Amino acid sequence: MKKSIFKTLAKINKAVLPSYSKDEDFDLAKASKLQMALIGYKTWITKNALD
């Protein structure tokens, strides 16, 4: 049950939220707090969807 919720959230995130890994000029050291929060959120969702 929990895993299916995270898989659904991961699909929604992929469609809605920006992907920073595709941006060649993106520097993690210079990311804003909002960008860091989005990266952390997407990582947390992905980690829980794969477990």
Secondary structure as GFF3:
##gff-version 3
##sequence-region A 1 51
A	DSSP	alpha_helix	2	16	.	.	.	ID=ss1
A	DSSP	three_ten_helix	28	30	.	.	.	ID=ss2
A	DSSP	alpha_helix	33	50	.	.	.	ID=ss3
###
